[in-house]
Protein backbone atom coordinates (compact mmCIF):
# COMPACT_ATOMS: atom_id res chain seq x y z
CA UNK A 1 0.00 0.00 0.00
CA UNK A 2 1.26 3.48 -0.93
CA UNK A 3 0.38 6.42 1.30
CA UNK A 4 0.98 10.04 0.28
CA UNK A 5 -0.07 13.46 1.52
CA UNK A 6 -0.83 16.52 -0.60
CA UNK A 7 -0.26 20.09 0.55
CA UNK A 8 -2.90 22.53 -0.74
CA UNK A 9 -3.44 26.29 -1.07
CA UNK A 10 -6.52 27.54 0.80
CA UNK A 11 -7.04 30.43 -1.64
CA UNK A 12 -7.56 27.87 -4.42
CA UNK A 13 -9.97 25.77 -2.40
CA UNK A 14 -7.53 23.49 -0.62
CA UNK A 15 -8.92 22.18 2.70
CA UNK A 16 -5.59 21.30 4.34
CA UNK A 17 -3.11 18.44 4.12
CA UNK A 18 -4.83 15.64 2.19
CA UNK A 19 -3.94 11.94 2.57
CA UNK A 20 -4.23 9.76 -0.52
CA UNK A 21 -3.80 6.00 -0.63
CA UNK A 22 -3.12 3.42 -3.33
CA UNK A 23 -4.40 -0.03 -2.42
CA UNK A 24 -3.72 -2.30 -5.38
CA UNK A 25 -4.44 0.36 -7.98
CA UNK A 26 -7.45 1.80 -6.15
CA UNK A 27 -6.53 5.39 -5.27
CA UNK A 28 -8.66 7.07 -2.60
CA UNK A 29 -8.70 10.51 -0.99
CA UNK A 30 -8.94 10.66 2.81
CA UNK A 31 -10.16 13.26 5.26
CA UNK A 32 -7.95 16.36 5.39
CA UNK A 33 -5.78 17.41 8.28
CA UNK A 34 -7.45 20.81 8.28
CA UNK A 35 -5.02 22.50 10.67
CA UNK A 36 -2.12 22.07 8.24
CA UNK A 37 -2.94 24.76 5.69
CA UNK A 38 -1.09 26.28 2.74
CA UNK A 39 1.69 23.71 2.96
CA UNK A 40 3.73 24.56 -0.13
CA UNK A 41 6.61 22.21 0.66
CA UNK A 42 7.69 19.64 3.24
CA UNK A 43 10.61 17.44 4.15
CA UNK A 44 11.13 14.40 6.38
CA UNK A 45 13.88 13.92 8.96
CA UNK A 46 14.86 10.26 9.38
CA UNK A 47 17.12 11.19 12.31
CA UNK A 48 14.37 12.84 14.32
CA UNK A 49 11.37 10.96 12.96
CA UNK A 50 9.64 14.25 12.19
CA UNK A 51 8.25 16.15 9.21
CA UNK A 52 8.75 19.86 8.58
CA UNK A 53 6.22 21.81 6.49
CA UNK A 54 6.01 25.51 5.67
CA UNK A 55 2.78 27.52 5.58
CA UNK A 56 3.39 29.91 2.70
CA UNK A 57 0.62 32.34 3.66
CA UNK A 58 1.14 32.52 7.43
CA UNK A 59 4.93 32.48 7.17
CA UNK A 60 5.31 29.65 9.66
CA UNK A 61 7.19 26.38 10.03
CA UNK A 62 5.24 23.43 11.39
CA UNK A 63 6.94 20.38 12.90
CA UNK A 64 4.81 17.23 12.90
CA UNK A 65 4.86 13.63 14.04
CA UNK A 66 3.30 12.00 10.97
CA UNK A 67 3.07 8.58 12.64
CA UNK A 68 0.76 10.07 15.26
CA UNK A 69 -1.76 11.45 12.74
CA UNK A 70 0.37 14.51 12.00
CA UNK A 71 0.40 15.73 15.59
CA UNK A 72 1.89 19.22 15.87
CA UNK A 73 5.21 19.23 17.73
CA UNK A 74 6.11 22.89 17.13
CA UNK A 75 4.86 25.87 15.14
CA UNK A 76 7.16 28.88 14.73
CA UNK A 77 7.51 31.93 12.50
CA UNK A 78 10.05 31.59 9.73
CA UNK A 79 11.14 35.24 9.84
CA UNK A 80 10.33 35.97 6.20
CA UNK A 81 7.49 36.30 3.69
CA UNK A 82 6.16 33.39 1.60
CA UNK A 83 8.32 30.43 2.69
CA UNK A 84 8.31 28.06 -0.28
CA UNK A 85 11.12 25.51 0.12
CA UNK A 86 13.20 23.97 2.89
CA UNK A 87 16.12 21.59 3.35
CA UNK A 88 17.98 19.72 6.09
CA UNK A 89 21.75 19.73 6.48
CA UNK A 90 23.50 16.37 5.95
CA UNK A 91 23.67 15.72 9.72
CA UNK A 92 20.10 17.06 10.21
CA UNK A 93 21.16 19.61 12.81
CA UNK A 94 20.21 22.59 10.61
CA UNK A 95 17.06 23.48 8.70
CA UNK A 96 17.10 26.09 5.94
CA UNK A 97 14.03 27.84 4.49
CA UNK A 98 13.74 29.91 1.29
CA UNK A 99 11.30 32.85 1.26
CA UNK A 100 10.00 33.88 -2.14
CA UNK A 101 8.54 37.30 -1.31
CA UNK A 102 11.21 38.62 1.06
CA UNK A 103 14.05 36.94 -0.82
CA UNK A 104 15.60 35.82 2.46
CA UNK A 105 16.86 32.54 3.89
CA UNK A 106 16.13 31.38 7.43
CA UNK A 107 18.58 28.99 9.04
CA UNK A 108 17.35 27.18 12.15
CA UNK A 109 19.45 25.18 14.58
CA UNK A 110 17.62 21.98 15.54
CA UNK A 111 17.92 20.68 19.09
CA UNK A 112 18.42 17.03 20.03
CA UNK A 113 14.68 16.39 19.66
CA UNK A 114 14.56 17.99 16.21
CA UNK A 115 12.73 21.12 17.34
CA UNK A 116 13.73 24.50 15.87
CA UNK A 117 15.92 26.55 18.22
CA UNK A 118 18.07 29.56 17.30
CA UNK A 119 17.25 31.26 13.98
CA UNK A 120 19.44 33.32 11.67
CA UNK A 121 18.20 35.32 8.67
CA UNK A 122 20.28 35.94 5.55
CA UNK A 123 19.29 38.34 2.78
CA UNK A 124 20.13 38.07 -0.90
CA UNK A 125 20.61 41.24 -2.93
CA UNK A 126 20.10 42.28 -6.53
CA UNK A 127 17.43 42.16 -9.21
CA UNK A 128 16.85 40.95 -12.77
CA UNK A 129 15.61 42.49 -16.02
CA UNK A 130 12.00 41.26 -15.75
CA UNK A 131 10.21 44.29 -14.28
CA UNK A 132 7.29 42.20 -12.99
CA UNK A 133 9.01 39.10 -11.62
CA UNK A 134 12.54 40.30 -10.79
CA UNK A 135 12.26 43.61 -8.94
CA UNK A 136 14.27 42.11 -6.11
CA UNK A 137 15.51 38.80 -4.71
CA UNK A 138 13.13 35.82 -4.72
CA UNK A 139 14.71 32.84 -3.00
CA UNK A 140 12.95 29.80 -4.47
CA UNK A 141 15.06 26.80 -3.41
CA UNK A 142 17.59 25.96 -0.72
CA UNK A 143 19.84 22.96 -0.22
CA UNK A 144 23.03 21.79 1.43
CA UNK A 145 26.07 20.33 -0.29
CA UNK A 146 27.74 17.26 1.27
CA UNK A 147 30.31 19.63 2.82
CA UNK A 148 27.56 21.66 4.49
CA UNK A 149 27.62 24.70 2.19
CA UNK A 150 24.21 26.32 1.83
CA UNK A 151 22.98 26.84 -1.73
CA UNK A 152 20.14 29.15 -2.68
CA UNK A 153 18.47 29.39 -6.09
CA UNK A 154 17.23 32.96 -6.49
CA UNK A 155 14.67 33.57 -9.23
CA UNK A 156 14.77 37.34 -8.76
CA UNK A 157 18.52 37.79 -9.21
CA UNK A 158 19.24 35.05 -11.77
CA UNK A 159 21.79 33.41 -9.51
CA UNK A 160 22.75 30.42 -7.39
CA UNK A 161 24.14 31.92 -4.18
CA UNK A 162 26.38 29.93 -1.83
CA UNK A 163 27.20 30.44 1.86
CA UNK A 164 29.99 28.18 3.08
CA UNK A 165 29.75 26.36 6.40
CA UNK A 166 32.81 28.23 7.74
CA UNK A 167 31.22 31.67 7.24
CA UNK A 168 27.49 31.89 6.54
CA UNK A 169 27.65 35.68 6.32
CA UNK A 170 29.95 35.63 3.29
CA UNK A 171 28.22 35.02 -0.03
CA UNK A 172 29.48 34.08 -3.44
CA UNK A 173 27.72 33.62 -6.75
CA UNK A 174 28.33 30.04 -7.80
CA UNK A 175 26.36 30.43 -11.02
CA UNK A 176 25.12 33.53 -12.81
CA UNK A 177 22.19 32.35 -14.92
CA UNK A 178 21.26 34.03 -18.22
CA UNK A 179 19.61 37.39 -17.53
CA UNK A 180 15.86 37.09 -17.10
CA UNK A 181 15.86 33.28 -17.03
CA UNK A 182 14.52 33.14 -13.45
CA UNK A 183 16.16 30.03 -11.95
CA UNK A 184 13.72 28.05 -9.80
CA UNK A 185 14.82 24.60 -8.59
CA UNK A 186 18.01 22.54 -8.41
CA UNK A 187 18.55 18.77 -8.19
CA UNK A 188 21.71 16.72 -7.86
CA UNK A 189 22.67 13.72 -9.99
CA UNK A 190 22.54 10.61 -7.77
CA UNK A 191 26.15 9.56 -8.46
CA UNK A 192 27.95 12.13 -10.64
CA UNK A 193 29.19 15.60 -9.59
CA UNK A 194 26.45 17.32 -11.58
CA UNK A 195 23.43 19.43 -10.76
CA UNK A 196 20.40 20.23 -12.87
CA UNK A 197 18.70 23.62 -12.78
CA UNK A 198 15.17 24.40 -13.95
CA UNK A 199 14.68 28.06 -14.82
CA UNK A 200 11.09 29.17 -14.51
CA UNK A 201 10.94 32.25 -16.73
CA UNK A 202 13.03 30.79 -19.56
CA UNK A 203 11.57 27.27 -19.20
CA UNK A 204 15.00 25.65 -19.55
CA UNK A 205 16.98 22.81 -18.01
CA UNK A 206 20.67 23.52 -17.37
CA UNK A 207 23.35 20.92 -16.66
CA UNK A 208 25.84 22.33 -14.15
CA UNK A 209 29.29 20.95 -13.35
CA UNK A 210 31.44 22.20 -10.45
CA UNK A 211 34.67 23.96 -11.35
CA UNK A 212 36.49 25.23 -8.28
CA UNK A 213 33.99 27.36 -6.36
CA UNK A 214 31.75 27.87 -9.36
CA UNK A 215 29.20 25.93 -11.39
CA UNK A 216 29.68 25.85 -15.15
CA UNK A 217 26.78 25.37 -17.54
CA UNK A 218 27.57 22.42 -19.82
CA UNK A 219 24.24 22.34 -21.63
CA UNK A 220 20.95 24.28 -21.67
CA UNK A 221 17.84 22.69 -23.21
CA UNK A 222 14.17 23.75 -23.30
CA UNK A 223 11.80 22.03 -20.90
CA UNK A 224 8.67 22.62 -23.00
CA UNK A 225 7.60 20.71 -26.11
CA UNK A 226 8.68 22.13 -29.45
CA UNK A 227 5.10 22.60 -30.62
CA UNK A 228 3.96 24.52 -27.53
CA UNK A 229 1.60 27.32 -28.58
CA UNK A 230 1.39 29.15 -25.26
CA UNK A 231 3.65 30.97 -22.83
CA UNK A 232 5.40 28.41 -20.68
CA UNK A 233 7.06 28.43 -17.28
CA UNK A 234 9.38 25.79 -15.86
CA UNK A 235 7.95 24.07 -12.78
CA UNK A 236 8.73 20.97 -10.76
CA UNK A 237 11.93 18.94 -11.07
CA UNK A 238 12.66 15.40 -9.89
CA UNK A 239 15.35 12.78 -10.53
CA UNK A 240 15.06 9.07 -9.86
CA UNK A 241 17.86 6.81 -11.04
CA UNK A 242 18.67 7.78 -14.63
CA UNK A 243 15.36 9.52 -15.32
CA UNK A 244 14.71 13.23 -14.91
CA UNK A 245 11.21 14.77 -14.95
CA UNK A 246 10.30 18.44 -15.42
CA UNK A 247 6.83 19.97 -15.40
CA UNK A 248 5.80 22.80 -17.71
CA UNK A 249 3.21 25.32 -16.53
CA UNK A 250 1.43 26.88 -19.45
CA UNK A 251 2.10 24.05 -21.84
CA UNK A 252 0.87 21.84 -18.95
CA UNK A 253 3.11 18.93 -19.85
CA UNK A 254 5.67 16.64 -18.27
CA UNK A 255 9.01 16.23 -20.04
CA UNK A 256 10.98 13.04 -19.45
CA UNK A 257 14.75 12.94 -19.93
CA UNK A 258 17.10 9.95 -19.83
CA UNK A 259 20.47 10.65 -18.22
CA UNK A 260 23.31 8.82 -19.95
CA UNK A 261 26.56 7.64 -18.35
CA UNK A 262 27.96 11.19 -18.47
CA UNK A 263 24.80 12.72 -16.99
CA UNK A 264 23.75 14.32 -20.27
CA UNK A 265 19.94 14.53 -20.56
CA UNK A 266 18.25 13.07 -23.64
CA UNK A 267 14.59 13.86 -24.15
CA UNK A 268 12.38 10.75 -24.20
CA UNK A 269 9.10 12.54 -24.72
CA UNK A 270 6.36 14.81 -23.44
CA UNK A 271 2.91 14.03 -22.09
CA UNK A 272 -0.02 16.19 -21.02
CA UNK A 273 0.22 16.60 -17.25
CA UNK A 274 -3.47 15.97 -16.62
CA UNK A 275 -4.38 19.40 -15.27
CA UNK A 276 -3.48 23.08 -15.15
CA UNK A 277 -0.20 24.48 -13.84
CA UNK A 278 1.66 21.33 -12.73
CA UNK A 279 3.70 22.66 -9.81
CA UNK A 280 5.24 19.52 -8.34
CA UNK A 281 6.22 16.02 -9.51
CA UNK A 282 6.92 12.96 -7.36
CA UNK A 283 8.30 9.79 -9.00
CA UNK A 284 7.28 6.48 -7.42
CA UNK A 285 8.33 3.00 -8.49
CA UNK A 286 5.60 2.61 -11.11
CA UNK A 287 3.94 6.03 -11.16
CA UNK A 288 4.59 9.73 -11.48
CA UNK A 289 2.39 11.86 -9.23
CA UNK A 290 1.73 15.44 -10.39
CA UNK A 291 0.22 18.22 -8.24
CA UNK A 292 -1.68 20.90 -10.18
CA UNK A 293 -2.00 24.28 -8.53
CA UNK A 294 -4.66 25.88 -10.72
CA UNK A 295 -6.92 23.02 -11.82
CA UNK A 296 -7.08 19.29 -12.24
CA UNK A 297 -6.01 18.28 -8.75
CA UNK A 298 -3.54 15.41 -8.53
CA UNK A 299 -2.79 13.27 -11.58
CA UNK A 300 -1.22 9.83 -11.22
CA UNK A 301 0.52 8.65 -14.38
CA UNK A 302 1.55 5.06 -14.94
CA UNK A 303 5.19 4.71 -16.04
CA UNK A 304 6.12 2.46 -18.93
CA UNK A 305 9.23 0.25 -18.96
CA UNK A 306 11.32 3.23 -20.14
CA UNK A 307 10.13 5.38 -17.22
CA UNK A 308 7.90 7.55 -19.38
CA UNK A 309 4.59 8.76 -17.89
CA UNK A 310 1.62 7.55 -19.89
CA UNK A 311 -1.43 9.53 -21.06
CA UNK A 312 -4.85 9.34 -19.37
CA UNK A 313 -3.73 9.45 -15.74
CA UNK A 314 -5.89 8.73 -12.72
CA UNK A 315 -7.17 12.09 -11.45
CA UNK A 316 -7.97 12.93 -7.85
CA UNK A 317 -10.10 16.00 -7.15
CA UNK A 318 -7.82 17.93 -4.78
CA UNK A 319 -8.04 21.68 -5.41
CA UNK A 320 -5.00 23.92 -5.01
CA UNK A 321 -2.52 21.03 -4.92
CA UNK A 322 0.96 22.41 -4.23
CA UNK A 323 3.21 19.44 -3.41
CA UNK A 324 3.16 15.73 -2.60
CA UNK A 325 5.22 13.68 -0.16
CA UNK A 326 5.37 10.18 1.30
CA UNK A 327 3.14 9.58 4.33
CA UNK A 328 4.98 7.12 6.62
CA UNK A 329 2.02 6.07 8.72
C-alpha distance (Angstrom), angle and dihedral (degrees) to the residues before:
residue distance angle dihedral
X1 . . .
X2 3.81 . .
X3 3.80 119.1 .
X4 3.80 122.8 -168.9
X5 3.79 136.6 167.1
X6 3.81 126.9 -144.5
X7 3.79 124.0 -149.6
X8 3.81 113.5 -144.4
X9 3.81 139.3 -165.5
X10 3.81 113.2 -120.5
X11 3.82 92.5 -151.0
X12 3.81 88.6 62.3
X13 3.78 94.2 47.5
X14 3.78 100.1 -87.6
X15 3.83 112.2 153.9
X16 3.82 97.6 -158.6
X17 3.79 136.0 -79.5
X18 3.81 106.7 -11.8
X19 3.82 123.6 -154.0
X20 3.80 117.1 -146.4
X21 3.80 125.9 -173.7
X22 3.79 135.8 -161.7
X23 3.79 112.8 -154.6
X24 3.79 107.3 177.3
X25 3.79 94.7 -36.8
X26 3.80 95.0 -40.7
X27 3.81 106.2 116.7
X28 3.80 116.4 -163.2
X29 3.81 134.7 -179.4
X30 3.81 117.3 -132.6
X31 3.78 133.9 -156.0
X32 3.81 113.4 -68.2
X33 3.76 126.1 -111.4
X34 3.79 89.7 -126.1
X35 3.81 96.5 -169.2
X36 3.81 92.0 63.6
X37 3.80 100.6 75.2
X38 3.80 134.4 170.6
X39 3.80 92.3 8.1
X40 3.79 101.2 174.0
X41 3.80 95.8 172.4
X42 3.79 140.8 2.1
X43 3.77 141.4 -175.2
X44 3.80 135.6 -163.6
X45 3.80 126.7 -131.6
X46 3.81 112.5 -149.3
X47 3.81 90.0 -173.3
X48 3.79 95.0 56.6
X49 3.80 99.5 26.4
X50 3.80 90.1 -127.6
X51 3.80 139.3 119.7
X52 3.80 124.8 -136.4
X53 3.81 120.1 -154.5
X54 3.79 130.7 175.9
X55 3.81 124.4 -139.8
X56 3.80 102.3 -143.8
X57 3.81 95.4 -162.7
X58 3.80 100.3 43.1
X59 3.80 94.0 39.1
X60 3.79 93.6 -128.7
X61 3.79 139.4 133.8
X62 3.79 116.8 -137.0
X63 3.80 122.6 -160.6
X64 3.80 114.7 -157.7
X65 3.78 141.7 -176.9
X66 3.80 99.3 -138.3
X67 3.82 93.2 -172.8
X68 3.80 89.0 61.8
X69 3.82 95.2 55.0
X70 3.80 92.7 -80.6
X71 3.79 94.5 -58.7
X72 3.81 111.5 -170.5
X73 3.81 112.2 -112.6
X74 3.82 97.4 173.2
X75 3.80 139.4 -7.7
X76 3.81 118.6 -165.4
X77 3.79 138.9 161.7
X78 3.78 115.0 -99.2
X79 3.81 94.8 -145.5
X80 3.80 95.5 -122.6
X81 3.80 143.9 67.2
X82 3.82 123.8 -90.2
X83 3.82 103.6 -0.3
X84 3.80 105.0 -153.8
X85 3.81 109.5 164.4
X86 3.80 138.7 23.8
X87 3.79 140.1 -175.5
X88 3.80 140.6 -170.8
X89 3.79 124.1 -131.0
X90 3.83 116.1 -114.5
X91 3.83 91.7 -98.5
X92 3.84 91.5 41.5
X93 3.80 93.6 -125.0
X94 3.82 93.6 115.3
X95 3.79 132.8 50.9
X96 3.80 121.2 -162.4
X97 3.81 125.5 -162.9
X98 3.83 128.7 -165.9
X99 3.82 118.1 -146.5
X100 3.78 115.9 -155.1
X101 3.81 100.5 -165.1
X102 3.80 100.3 40.3
X103 3.80 93.6 35.1
X104 3.80 90.4 -136.2
X105 3.80 135.8 129.2
X106 3.79 123.4 -136.6
X107 3.79 117.7 -154.5
X108 3.81 115.9 -164.4
X109 3.78 126.5 -167.9
X110 3.81 110.0 -137.7
X111 3.79 119.1 -143.4
X112 3.81 124.7 -137.6
X113 3.81 90.6 -81.9
X114 3.81 92.8 50.7
X115 3.80 95.3 -107.5
X116 3.82 119.2 140.1
X117 3.81 112.9 -101.6
X118 3.82 126.8 163.4
X119 3.81 116.1 17.7
X120 3.80 130.4 -154.4
X121 3.80 125.2 -170.4
X122 3.80 123.6 -149.6
X123 3.79 124.2 -170.6
X124 3.78 127.5 -149.6
X125 3.79 119.4 -147.9
X126 3.79 136.3 -150.0
X127 3.79 139.4 50.1
X128 3.81 141.3 -124.4
X129 3.80 136.0 -126.8
X130 3.83 96.7 -98.0
X131 3.82 102.3 97.3
X132 3.82 93.0 -159.1
X133 3.80 102.9 41.0
X134 3.82 103.9 24.8
X135 3.80 108.2 45.8
X136 3.79 88.9 124.2
X137 3.80 142.6 -14.8
X138 3.81 118.3 -41.5
X139 3.79 110.5 -175.7
X140 3.81 105.0 -155.6
X141 3.81 105.4 166.6
X142 3.79 137.7 21.9
X143 3.78 131.8 -171.3
X144 3.78 143.7 156.7
X145 3.78 126.9 -120.3
X146 3.83 118.4 -136.4
X147 3.83 87.8 -98.8
X148 3.80 91.4 55.6
X149 3.81 98.6 -105.0
X150 3.80 112.5 148.5
X151 3.80 115.9 -127.1
X152 3.79 124.1 -163.7
X153 3.80 126.3 -170.4
X154 3.80 107.3 -150.5
X155 3.79 116.7 -163.4
X156 3.80 93.1 -173.0
X157 3.80 97.4 55.0
X158 3.82 100.3 33.5
X159 3.79 92.1 -123.0
X160 3.78 147.9 113.2
X161 3.81 104.7 -135.3
X162 3.81 122.0 -160.3
X163 3.81 130.8 -159.3
X164 3.79 113.0 -170.8
X165 3.80 121.4 -136.2
X166 3.83 91.3 -117.9
X167 3.82 93.6 58.5
X168 3.80 118.9 13.3
X169 3.81 91.5 -179.7
X170 3.81 93.2 63.3
X171 3.79 115.1 80.4
X172 3.76 132.9 -165.2
X173 3.78 132.0 -177.0
X174 3.79 106.4 -119.9
X175 3.79 93.0 -179.8
X176 3.79 131.2 14.0
X177 3.79 105.2 -156.6
X178 3.82 122.1 -150.5
X179 3.80 109.9 -73.8
X180 3.79 112.4 -88.7
X181 3.81 94.6 9.1
X182 3.82 93.1 117.1
X183 3.83 104.3 -146.6
X184 3.81 111.7 -139.1
X185 3.82 117.6 170.4
X186 3.80 138.2 12.4
X187 3.81 131.1 -156.9
X188 3.78 131.4 -177.0
X189 3.80 126.4 -130.4
X190 3.83 107.9 -111.5
X191 3.82 94.9 -124.1
X192 3.82 111.2 4.0
X193 3.83 127.2 73.5
X194 3.80 91.8 -108.0
X195 3.78 135.6 114.0
X196 3.78 129.6 -161.8
X197 3.79 122.4 -143.4
X198 3.79 126.5 -161.1
X199 3.79 113.1 -157.0
X200 3.78 112.8 -154.8
X201 3.80 103.1 -158.2
X202 3.81 95.9 41.9
X203 3.83 94.1 37.0
X204 3.80 92.2 -136.5
X205 3.80 138.8 139.2
X206 3.81 115.8 -139.3
X207 3.80 125.8 -164.3
X208 3.81 109.3 -144.1
X209 3.79 126.8 -164.6
X210 3.82 123.6 -170.7
X211 3.79 116.8 -114.4
X212 3.78 112.0 177.0
X213 3.80 106.4 -53.8
X214 3.78 93.6 -19.8
X215 3.79 139.1 75.6
X216 3.79 117.1 -128.7
X217 3.79 122.1 -153.5
X218 3.81 108.6 -125.4
X219 3.79 97.0 175.0
X220 3.82 138.8 1.4
X221 3.81 119.8 -162.0
X222 3.82 132.7 171.9
X223 3.79 117.6 -101.3
X224 3.81 95.5 -155.0
X225 3.80 127.1 77.4
X226 3.79 117.0 -92.7
X227 3.80 92.8 -119.2
X228 3.82 95.4 51.7
X229 3.80 109.5 140.8
X230 3.79 98.6 -170.2
X231 3.78 139.4 61.6
X232 3.77 108.5 -81.1
X233 3.79 135.4 -157.6
X234 3.79 127.0 -164.8
X235 3.81 112.8 -116.4
X236 3.77 136.5 166.0
X237 3.81 124.7 13.0
X238 3.80 129.4 -163.0
X239 3.81 136.5 165.4
X240 3.77 126.3 -160.9
X241 3.79 118.3 172.8
X242 3.81 107.5 -46.7
X243 3.80 95.8 -20.3
X244 3.79 125.3 93.6
X245 3.82 123.5 -167.2
X246 3.81 127.4 -163.5
X247 3.79 127.4 -178.9
X248 3.80 123.2 -142.4
X249 3.80 119.4 -149.0
X250 3.76 110.9 -154.7
X251 3.76 95.5 23.7
X252 3.85 84.1 48.0
X253 3.78 94.1 -148.3
X254 3.79 140.0 127.7
X255 3.80 117.7 -129.0
X256 3.80 118.2 -154.8
X257 3.80 121.0 -156.0
X258 3.80 129.0 -172.8
X259 3.80 114.4 -142.4
X260 3.80 112.4 -142.8
X261 3.82 126.5 -151.1
X262 3.81 90.6 -78.1
X263 3.81 93.4 48.0
X264 3.79 93.5 -108.4
X265 3.83 111.4 148.8
X266 3.81 118.9 -126.5
X267 3.77 117.5 -169.4
X268 3.81 113.2 -119.3
X269 3.77 96.8 179.7
X270 3.79 150.3 -68.9
X271 3.79 131.0 -101.7
X272 3.80 133.5 -174.7
X273 3.80 107.1 -95.9
X274 3.80 94.9 -135.4
X275 3.80 98.1 -115.5
X276 3.80 146.2 23.7
X277 3.80 124.9 -60.4
X278 3.82 102.6 -0.9
X279 3.80 101.3 -148.4
X280 3.80 102.9 172.8
X281 3.82 138.2 25.8
X282 3.80 127.6 -162.6
X283 3.83 119.4 -172.5
X284 3.80 116.6 -148.6
X285 3.79 127.3 -178.7
X286 3.81 95.1 -85.8
X287 3.80 103.3 6.1
X288 3.77 144.1 52.0
X289 3.81 113.6 -142.0
X290 3.82 116.4 -154.0
X291 3.82 125.5 -166.8
X292 3.81 114.9 -152.2
X293 3.78 116.5 -156.2
X294 3.80 100.6 -166.8
X295 3.81 105.4 32.6
X296 3.77 143.4 -20.5
X297 3.79 98.5 53.1
X298 3.79 115.9 -137.1
X299 3.80 120.6 -12.1
X300 3.80 121.0 -160.9
X301 3.79 113.1 -158.1
X302 3.78 122.8 -165.2
X303 3.82 112.9 -129.7
X304 3.79 120.6 -133.7
X305 3.81 123.5 -140.3
X306 3.82 89.9 -83.6
X307 3.82 91.9 54.1
X308 3.80 93.9 -107.4
X309 3.82 117.9 144.1
X310 3.78 111.8 -119.8
X311 3.82 128.7 -134.0
X312 3.82 123.6 -102.2
X313 3.80 99.1 43.0
X314 3.79 126.0 -168.3
X315 3.81 106.8 -95.5
X316 3.78 125.7 -149.5
X317 3.80 118.3 -163.1
X318 3.81 100.8 -124.3
X319 3.81 111.3 142.7
X320 3.80 121.2 -145.3
X321 3.80 94.4 14.1
X322 3.81 108.9 -175.4
X323 3.81 107.2 167.9
X324 3.80 143.0 -11.2
X325 3.80 131.0 -141.3
X326 3.79 140.0 171.4
X327 3.81 115.4 -85.0
X328 3.83 107.1 -145.8
X329 3.78 97.6 -162.8
